[in-house]
Amino acid sequence: MSVTTLHHHHARPALRSPGRIAAPASRVQLVAPDLRIVDSPVASVLRVACVEGPISRDSAARTTGLSIATVNRQVSALLGVGLLRERADLTASGAIGRPRVPFEVNHEPFSTIGIHIGAVVTGITVSDLRGRILGAVEIPTPGGSSEAALASVTRSAGAFAGRWHRRTPLWVGVAIGGRVDTATGTVDHPRLGWENGRVAGIIGGGLGLPISVSGHVEAMAASELLLAPRLSDTAAAQSSSGTSLYFYARETAGMALTIDGRVHTPASGPGSIAHLPTGSSALCGCGNRGCLEASVSDRAVVAAAVDRKILAPQPRPSIAAVYQAAQGGSEAARELLVERARILGRTVALLRDMFNPDRVVLGGQAFTAYPAGIPHVGEAFTAHSTLARRDIRVTGFGDRVQEYAATVVSLSALYSDPLASMRRAAA
């Protein structure tokens, strides 16, 4: 796991929590996100506690394939740092010996902070160690320089997380578009006008917490891998074997690959599908017509709705107004959204045929906010894919994909190396 210490000169707003010792204001602990299922004994025991706890040691041994002695050692170590707790009250009547005492994640004393910085909206979440979101809020993504915008996001995150004053925050995770350097925690984000934005230095330093920073689509793919098994519909959970293609569309468009339990994160940063040709007539900022984002983004759909007189240019129109118009009987609005759905279906088919993954997961409000468009996505996908149809589905996280993306980044280090991460959180 890559750990970087950054130096900065920003004052840290107070984020009070019982038992927490703040890091010095001149040091930031940056840990590259580990977006994979880690099979070390300690990580396996923590994972089974997250997914199936309360669980006894012998059941955990059967589930993980570890020996009971190994499970006992890992449970003792995790109890020692406070990540697990025993539930003697759930011990079966007549059972003898500690192996029968169930254990679970000690989720009540701790929290993590997740931040998803979008092109238009920034979401802030507070989650427990099981990946369950305790609360979430959205704010407009601040304009101006990256320094000023990140400082504003930090203040909002600190104020929101402070509502859970009885919990000790352990980590902050940031999911963001653009080109992310996970080793330095910096981001180039053309849509926001950021170049070398010091995400880790400003947010991690401002909150006084260890921090991980990830590309947002990679983080969404990781949430399917690491958090989806905790959904009520476990049948929809992504398998840890084989390959998965995650396709995202909302204000931006992106894709990520998961290979055998690990999200592929290129060393030079994620690639881009923003300018894939779609055949539409939409004019892109690059000067070409028909680029993917210029055709399917929320902003592009709203602009087309104004051009077609579906929406008035004032007051400021929104994608929600387009959805409302379609649901209210506007045939023009419905046709516009069907056009987008068909472009999305054709693009997913192109990428699916290119990579031939075992599974395809569709995420983002371009899919989830207008369910009536999904059949048209499916029809276009089927018509343009040359391969036999396998597993393609819409994410089970619905409209909360951004929240869970930020959450999984805030938990990735704890899940992959729990003992070392607890030491860093206490440093």
N, C-alpha and C positions, 0 to 999 in steps of 0.2 A: 504494500500500500504506500503510495507516494505522499509524503508529508512535507510541506513547505512552511517555513516561518517567514512571514512578511513583516515589514516595518512600515509604519505610517505615522502621521502627525495629527490625527483627528481625535477630538475629545470623545469619550464614550458616554452616551446617555445611560442613566441608571436603569438597570433591569434587575430589580430585587427579587430574590427567591430564597427561602430558608436553606441554609447549609451550603450555598454556593459561594465560592471564592472567585472573584473576577480576575481575568488575566490582566497583566500589565498593559496599559494603553499602547505601548510601543510594539507589541508582538501580536501577530495573528497566526493561529494554527490553521493552515489550509491543507485539507486532505482530499486528494482526487477521489471522486465518487467511484465506488466499486459496484458496478451495475451487473451483478451476476449472483447466481446461487453458489455460495461457498460451501465446500463439503468438509471443512475441518471439523473435528469433533465438537469444539466449543460452539462454532457457528451452527452446526447441525442441531445441537441440543436447544439452543436459543430459538432456532426456527421452529422446531416441533412444539416448543412451548407457546410460540406466537400463534401457530396454526391450530393446535389441538388442545392446548392447555385449558383447564388443569389436567395434567397427565401424570401417571405414576412412572417411576424410573424403569420398571420392567417393560411397561408399554412403550416408553420412549426408546428403549433399547431395540425392541422389535421394529419400531417404525423407522429408526435411523440405520439399523444394521450394525450398531456399535455394541460392544460387550457391556454388560451391566456394570463392570468395574470402571470402564471408561466413562459411561454415563454418570456414575456416582462422582467421579473426579470433576467432570465438567459442571455438574449441578452444584457441587460444593464451591467451585471457583466463582460461578455466576451468583450464587447466594452471597458470597463474600463481598462482591462489588455492588450488590444491591439490585442486580438486574432480574433475579428470580426471587420468589417467595414460596414457602411451603404452605399447603392447605391441609393441616392436620384435621380440620373440621370436616373434610370430605373423605377421610380414610374409611374404607369399607368396614362395617361392623365385624369384629373378630379378627381383622388382619393384624399380623404381627411383623414388626421390623420396619425400618425406614424406607426400603424400596417400595412399600405400599403407600407411602404418604405422597399424595399428588403435589406437583409443583406447577407454577404458572409464572408468566411474566409479571414482574413487580411494576405494573404500569401506573399506579396511582400517584407515586411521588414525583414522577418525571414527565417531561414533555420535550418535543422538538419543535422548531419553527421552520416552516416551509414558505418560500416566496417564489411565485411565478411571475416574472416580469414579461408582460406581453406588449405587443406593439401599441395597443390601445388601453388595455386594462391590466392592472397588477393585482394578483390575488395573494393574500397572506393567510396561512393556516397555522393552527396549533394542534399537534397530534400527540397521541400517547405512543408508547413503545411498541404497541401491536399494529401500528399504522392506522388506527382509528382516529378520524378527524374530530377534535373536540369543538372546534369553532373555526369559522372562515369569514373573511371580509374582502371586499374588492374596493380598490381605489383607482381613479384614473392614473395611468402611467404618467409621472411628472415629465414635463418638457424641459427644455434648456440643456445645459451641459450634463455630461454623465456624472460629474462630481456632485452637482446640485441635486440631480434627480435621485441618485443613489443615497445621498444624505437624507432626502425627504422620505424615501422608502424605508430607510433604517429607522427613522423616528416613528413612522406609522407602525412598523413591525414591533418595535419595542413597546409602544403604547398598547397595542392589541395583545401581545403576549403577557403583558403585565396584569391582565385580567385574571390569569390563572396563577395568582400570587402564592398559592400553596404548593405549586409544582416547581421543581428545579429544571430549568431548560438546559439541555445537554448539548444541543447542536443546532446549527442553522443550515438549511439547504436551499440553494437558489437554482431554479430552472429557468432558462432564458433562451430566446432565439438568437440568430446571428452566429458568428464564429466564436466558439468558446475555447479558451486555452485552460484546460482543467488543472494544469501544473502551476500556473501563475494566478488563476482566478480572474483573468481579464477577458473582456469581450469586445469584439468589433460588431456593431449592430447598425447596419446602414439605415434601416427604417427609422431608428431612433436618433441617427446622426452621431452615434458613439464610435470612437476609435480608441482602442486600448482602455476601455472603461474598467476601473479598478473595483470590480464587484466584490471580490473577497476582502480586499483591504479596507473598503469603506463599510460594508455591511458586517463582516466578521469582526472588524475592529470596533465598530460602533456598538454592537451588541455584546462584545466581550465573550464570544463563543467560538469554538472551532467551527469551521465552515467548509462546505463542499459546493462546487459550482458545476452545473451540467448543462449541456444542450437540452432544450425542452422536449424534443421529440424522442431522443434517447431515453430521457427520464420517463416519458409516458410508456415506452416499451418496457422499461424496467418495472414500472408499477404493475403491468400485466404479469410480469414474471414473479415479483416478490410480494405483491399485495393482493392480487386477484384471488389466490386460494382462500383468502379470508372473507370473500364475498359470500352471501348466503347461497348463491347458485354456484357451488364449487364445480359443477360440470362444465361451466364456462371458463374455468381457470385454465390458463395457458400451461401446456406441458413444458417441462424443463429440458426435454430432449428434442432433437430435430431443429428445424429453422422456422422462424416466424418473421413476417414482414408487417411492420406497423406503419400505417399511412395516416397522416394527420392533415386536417384542413379546417381552418377558421379564418383568421386574418392573415395568416401565413400558411404555407403548405410545406410538409416535410415527410421524410420516411426514415425508418431505422430498422436494422436487421438484428434479430436475436438468434444466436447459433449455439446450440447445446448448453442452454442455461446462462449465456453471457451476451449482453448487449454489445454489438460491435461498435467500438468507439475509435475511429481513426486517429492516429497520433497528430495529424495536421488539422484535426477538427472535422465536423460532419460535412458531407457533400450537400449539394443544393439541387432541388427539383423545381425551384421557383420559376425557371425559364424553360421548362419542358414545353414543346409546342403542342397546342391543343386543337388548332384549326379554327378557333374562334376569331372574331374581328376585334377583340378588345386590345387597345393600345397599351403597351407596357412602358414603364419608365425607362427601360433600356433602349427604346426606339423601335422595337419589333412589335408585331401584333400576334395575339394568340398565346402569349406566355401563360403558364398555369396560374400563378398567383394573380395576374392581371385579369384572369377569367373567372376564378372561383372564390377569391377572398371576399370577406364580408364587405369590405370597402368597395370592391368592384361591383358586387351585386347591388349595393345601395346606389352607386353611381348610375348603373344601368336602369334601375327602377325610376330614378329621377328623369333620365333621358326619355324613358318610355311613358312618362306622365303617370306612372303608378303612384309615385310619391311626389309631394310638393317639395321644392328645394328648401323651404323654410316652414316651420322651425327645423332645426338640424335633424335630417332623417336618420333612421337607424335600421339595422338589419331586422330588429324585432318588429318594426313597422311593416317590413316586407312580408315576414311570416304572418303577421296579423291580417294583412290584406289578402293573402292567399287563403288563409283559413276562413276569412269573411266572405269569400265567394269571388274575389277578383281573378278572372281567368288570365289576365295579363301577368299578374304576380305569380300565379301558379306556373305558367309557361316559363317564366324566367327562372324559377327554382328548379323546374324539370330540366331546363338547359344545363344548369350547373350540375345537377345530379348525373346527367349523362356524360358530361365532361369528366367528372370524378370517376365514374365507372370505367370509362375508356382508359383513363390514366392508370388506375389501379390494375386494370388488365394488362397494360403495357409493362408495368413494373413486375407484376406477378409472373408474366411469361419470361421476363428477363432473368429473374432470380430463382424462379420455381421453388418457393418455400413450401413447407408443409402446411402452414397456416397463414392467413391474412387477417389482421385486426384493423378495423377502421375506427378512428377516433377524431374527436373535435366536433364543434357545434355545427359545422357544415353537414354533418351526418345526423347528430343527435337532436338538434333544435327543431328540425323539420322532418319528423318520421315519415311523412307522406312521400318524401323524396327517395326513400330507401329502395322501394321496388324498382324505380328507374335506374338507380345505381346498379342494382343487381342485373337488370336487363342489359344495360350497356356493357357491364363486365362480361356477362355470358356471351354476348354477341362478338366481343373483340378479343377475348382470350382464346388462344389456340390449344390450351392444355385442358385436361380433364379437371372438372371442378372438384375441389376438396373442401377444406375447412376455411370458410370466409365468414366473418361475423363482425358486428358492431361491438365496441367495447362495453363491458358491463358497468363501467364507471359513469356512463351517461355524460351529462353536462359538467361533471366534476373532474374531467381528465386532468385539467391544469392543476387542480388542488392536489390530486394524488401524485402527479409528477413531482411537485415541490416536496410533498411528504416523503416520497421514496428517496429523494436526494438527501434529505435531512436524516434519514435512517440508514443509508447505505453503509457508512463506515461502522456504525454500531452492529449491523447485521453481519458484516464480513469479518470484523476483528473486535468483538465486543469488549474484551478485557483491556486491550490497548486503548480503545476509544474512551472507555470510562476513565482511564488514567489521564488522557488528554483533556477530557471535559472537566476534570477536577484540578487541572494544573493552573 
